[in-house]
Amino acid sequence: MTGKGVLNRAHAYKASVDKNTAADRDADDGVTAGLFMYPVLMGADILMFKAHKVPVGRDQIQHIEMARDMAASFNHLYGEHFVLPEAAIDDHVATLPGLDGRKMSKSYDNTIPLFSSREQLKKLIGGILTDSRAPGEPKDTEGSALFQIYQAFATPDETAALRQAYADGIAWGDAKNTLFERVDQVIAPMRAQYEELIHNPARIEQTLLAGAERARALATPFIRELRAAVGLRSLAQATAAPKPAKAAKTALPSFKQYREADGKFYFKLVDADGRLLLQSTGFDAPKEAGQAIARLQREGLGALAGQLVPVDGVVDSDVVTALKALVDAAARA
């Protein structure tokens, strides 16, 4: 599947296309690069740090599936580098309805901001859409946005009590007040901490910088590994001072890939003086030879048992030393 084919599957993109089609507009009218490429950015965040399980809501499962597709495609072409992530979903957490009963989303302008003031929270909850049944009339919990939100914050016993109150005909005003008090009880301590942080931007900045350092320590060597896997080299070496560059160049061995008359693809490792250190058997495709080179550098000689031809006069330690020189050079790049 092509990259565009993967991105065209995104729910947000499909929703935009459907909206344009219904309005008799061009399918991609108003579709920005941000909307279209958002799954790629999310995939990068997940894959860069080799996440095995990612906690998400059910409406975000597709982004994990797309990240897996991207990782699997890269691994197929260049060897096993990315971890294929899995979605971790709490069975007790559901997508919450918004003020109008639809899925709570900023796109629908029907959200309840988590850290709203107590006054704003009460006003928003008071605006939750309900039906016209009067006080004393039994009410259905099924499909009730008010009840579903309450259930997400309440204990099982509290939820059962409100369910009974619905059956007994609780007034909508009283039900909304019950919801307001329960939600406010949960978020009040969080709101206080949020307000403290908002008034202490230096602490926020320090936290962000510390997080960036931790992320960079993990991402930088992995990016080097990925660049090496696809054959990219550091441009810094090309702009370095001539004399140091020559000195470094003479010390490095190199891999050479080629195709023989039998139609198969081979690689060999030679030292800086052109001496043959390592010779492979044949591969059916060039990418298989490239993957074998990447695996050899990553895992050592034992990873390619049966795919290497002995070279007269060369011992394993010669090859190990050459491989280490390449790995060290890539780390300095």
C-alpha positions in Angstrom: 0.0 0.0 0.0 1.3 3.5 -0.9 1.9 6.2 1.6 -1.0 8.2 0.2 -3.2 5.1 0.4 -2.5 4.8 4.1 -3.2 8.5 4.8 -6.4 8.4 2.8 -7.8 6.0 5.3 -7.7 8.5 8.1 -11.1 9.1 9.7 -10.5 12.9 9.9 -9.6 13.0 6.2 -12.6 10.9 5.2 -14.9 13.1 7.3 -13.7 16.2 5.5 -14.1 14.5 2.1 -17.7 13.4 3.0 -18.5 16.9 4.1 -17.2 18.4 0.9 -19.0 15.9 -1.2 -22.3 16.6 0.5 -21.8 20.3 -0.1 -20.9 19.6 -3.8 -17.4 20.9 -3.4 -14.1 19.5 -4.5 -13.3 16.5 -2.3 -10.0 18.0 -1.0 -11.4 21.5 -0.5 -10.0 23.0 2.7 -7.8 19.8 3.4 -4.6 21.2 4.7 -1.2 19.4 5.0 -1.7 19.5 8.8 -4.9 17.5 8.6 -3.6 15.0 6.0 -0.2 14.4 7.6 -1.3 14.4 11.3 -1.2 10.5 11.4 2.4 10.6 10.2 3.4 13.0 13.1 1.6 10.8 15.6 3.3 7.7 14.1 6.7 9.4 14.4 6.1 10.2 18.1 5.2 6.5 18.8 7.8 4.8 16.6 10.8 7.0 17.5 10.7 5.8 21.2 10.0 2.1 20.3 6.7 2.0 22.2 5.3 -1.5 22.6 1.9 -0.6 24.0 0.2 2.8 23.6 -2.8 3.7 25.8 -5.4 5.3 23.6 -9.2 5.7 23.4 -11.2 3.6 20.9 -11.4 6.5 18.5 -7.6 6.6 18.3 -7.0 2.9 17.4 -6.6 3.8 13.7 -3.6 5.9 14.4 -1.8 3.0 16.1 -2.7 0.8 13.1 -1.3 3.3 10.7 1.9 3.6 12.8 2.2 -0.2 12.6 1.8 -0.1 8.8 4.6 2.5 8.5 6.9 0.6 10.7 6.3 -2.7 9.0 6.9 -1.2 5.6 10.2 0.3 6.7 11.3 -2.9 8.4 10.5 -4.9 5.2 12.7 -2.6 3.1 15.6 -1.9 5.5 15.6 -4.6 8.2 14.1 -4.8 11.7 14.5 -1.4 13.3 11.0 -0.3 14.4 8.9 -1.9 17.1 5.3 -2.6 15.9 3.2 -0.9 18.5 -0.1 -2.2 19.9 -3.1 -0.2 21.2 -3.7 -0.6 24.9 -7.4 0.2 25.7 -9.0 0.3 29.1 -12.3 -1.7 28.8 -13.8 0.6 31.4 -13.1 3.8 29.4 -15.5 4.8 26.6 -15.7 7.8 24.3 -17.6 10.5 26.2 -20.6 12.3 24.7 -20.5 16.1 24.5 -23.0 18.7 25.5 -25.2 17.9 22.5 -25.0 14.1 22.8 -22.5 13.6 19.9 -19.0 12.5 20.6 -17.2 15.1 22.7 -14.9 16.9 20.3 -13.5 20.4 19.8 -14.6 20.1 16.1 -18.2 20.0 17.3 -17.7 22.8 19.9 -19.4 20.6 22.5 -16.6 20.0 25.0 -16.4 20.5 28.8 -12.8 21.9 29.4 -11.3 19.8 32.1 -9.9 22.6 34.1 -12.9 25.0 33.8 -13.7 27.2 36.8 -16.4 25.9 39.1 -18.8 28.5 37.8 -18.0 27.7 34.1 -18.3 24.0 34.8 -21.7 24.4 36.3 -22.9 26.5 33.4 -21.7 24.0 30.8 -23.2 21.0 32.5 -26.4 22.9 32.8 -26.4 23.2 29.0 -26.3 19.4 28.4 -29.0 18.3 26.0 -31.9 16.4 27.6 -35.3 15.3 26.6 -38.6 17.0 27.6 -39.7 14.5 30.2 -40.9 16.3 33.3 -40.0 15.7 37.0 -41.6 12.5 38.2 -41.5 10.8 34.8 -39.1 7.8 34.5 -36.1 8.6 32.4 -33.9 6.4 30.3 -30.2 6.1 31.0 -29.6 4.6 27.6 -28.4 7.3 25.3 -28.3 9.9 28.1 -25.1 12.0 27.7 -25.6 13.3 31.3 -25.7 9.7 32.7 -22.7 8.5 30.6 -20.5 11.4 31.8 -21.5 10.8 35.4 -20.7 7.1 35.0 -17.1 8.0 33.9 -16.5 9.9 37.2 -18.6 8.0 39.7 -18.2 4.7 41.7 -20.4 1.7 40.8 -22.6 2.3 43.8 -23.0 6.0 42.9 -23.8 5.0 39.3 -26.4 2.5 40.5 -28.0 5.2 42.7 -28.4 7.7 39.8 -29.8 4.9 37.6 -32.5 4.3 40.2 -33.1 8.1 40.4 -33.7 8.1 36.7 -36.2 5.3 37.1 -37.9 7.3 39.9 -38.2 10.4 37.7 -35.5 12.7 38.9 -35.8 16.2 37.6 -33.2 17.1 34.9 -32.0 20.1 36.9 -31.3 17.8 39.9 -29.6 15.3 37.8 -27.4 18.0 36.3 -26.5 19.3 39.7 -25.6 15.7 40.9 -23.3 15.5 37.9 -21.8 18.9 38.5 -20.9 18.1 42.1 -19.4 14.7 41.3 -17.2 16.0 38.4 -16.1 19.1 40.4 -15.2 16.8 43.4 -12.8 14.9 41.1 -11.2 17.7 39.2 -11.0 20.4 41.9 -7.6 19.2 43.2 -6.3 18.9 39.6 -7.7 22.4 38.8 -5.7 23.8 41.8 -2.5 22.2 40.6 -3.2 23.4 37.0 -3.7 27.0 38.3 -0.5 26.7 40.3 1.5 25.7 37.2 -0.1 28.3 35.0 1.2 31.0 37.4 4.6 29.4 37.4 5.8 29.3 33.8 9.4 28.8 34.8 8.6 25.5 36.3 6.7 24.5 33.1 9.7 25.5 31.0 12.1 23.5 33.2 9.9 20.4 32.9 9.6 20.7 29.1 13.4 21.2 28.8 14.1 18.1 31.0 11.7 16.1 28.9 13.3 17.2 25.7 16.7 16.1 27.0 15.4 12.7 27.9 13.7 12.4 24.5 16.8 13.5 22.6 19.0 11.0 24.4 16.8 8.2 23.1 16.1 9.6 19.6 19.5 10.8 18.5 21.3 7.4 18.3 18.1 5.8 16.8 18.0 8.4 14.1 21.6 7.7 13.3 20.7 4.0 13.0 17.8 4.7 10.7 19.9 7.0 8.5 22.6 4.4 8.2 20.0 1.8 7.3 18.7 3.8 4.3 22.1 4.8 3.2 22.2 8.5 4.3 25.5 9.9 5.4 26.2 13.0 7.5 26.7 16.1 5.4 29.0 17.5 8.2 31.7 15.2 7.0 31.6 16.8 3.5 32.1 20.3 4.9 34.8 19.4 7.4 38.4 20.8 7.0 40.2 18.9 4.2 43.1 17.5 6.2 41.2 16.0 9.1 38.7 14.5 6.6 41.5 12.7 4.7 42.9 11.3 7.9 39.6 9.9 8.9 38.8 8.5 5.5 42.0 6.5 5.2 41.2 4.6 8.4 37.8 3.3 7.4 36.9 0.0 5.8 33.8 -0.1 3.5 31.1 -2.3 2.1 30.7 -2.8 -1.6 27.5 -4.2 -3.2 27.5 -5.6 -6.8 25.6 -7.9 -9.1 27.2 -11.0 -10.7 26.5 -12.7 -14.0 24.3 -15.3 -12.2 21.8 -12.4 -11.6 22.3 -12.5 -7.8 23.4 -9.6 -5.6 26.5 -9.8 -3.4 28.4 -7.6 -0.9 32.0 -7.6 0.3 33.8 -5.8 3.1 37.3 -4.4 2.3 39.7 -2.5 4.5 41.1 0.9 3.7 43.8 -0.6 1.6 41.4 -2.6 -0.5 42.1 -6.0 1.2 39.1 -8.3 1.1 37.9 -9.1 4.6 34.4 -10.5 4.1 32.5 -12.0 1.2 28.7 -12.8 1.1 26.8 -15.5 -0.7 24.3 -14.4 -3.3 20.9 -12.6 -2.6 17.9 -12.5 -4.9 17.3 -8.8 -4.5 19.5 -5.8 -3.7 17.4 -4.8 -0.7 18.1 -8.3 0.9 21.8 -7.6 0.6 21.4 -4.2 2.1 19.4 -5.6 5.0 22.1 -8.2 5.6 24.7 -5.5 5.8 22.6 -3.6 8.3 22.0 -6.7 10.4 25.7 -7.6 10.3 26.7 -4.2 11.6 24.0 -4.3 14.3 24.4 -7.9 15.5 27.8 -9.1 14.4 29.1 -12.1 12.4 26.9 -14.7 14.1 23.8 -13.0 12.6 24.7 -14.2 9.1 25.8 -17.7 9.6 25.6 -19.6 6.3 25.5 -16.4 4.3 29.2 -15.7 4.4 32.1 -17.2 2.4 35.4 -17.8 4.2 38.3 -15.6 2.9 41.8 -17.0 3.0 44.1 -15.4 5.4 41.3 -13.5 7.2 40.4 -14.3 10.8 37.2 -13.3 12.6 39.0 -10.7 14.7 39.9 -8.8 11.5 36.3 -8.5 10.5 35.1 -7.6 14.0 37.7 -4.8 14.2 36.5 -3.4 10.8 32.9 -3.6 11.8 33.6 -1.8 15.0 35.4 1.0 13.1 32.3 1.5 10.9 30.0 1.6 13.9 32.2 4.1 15.8 32.4 6.3 12.7 28.6 6.3 12.3 28.3 7.2 16.0 30.6 10.2 15.5 28.7 11.4 12.4 
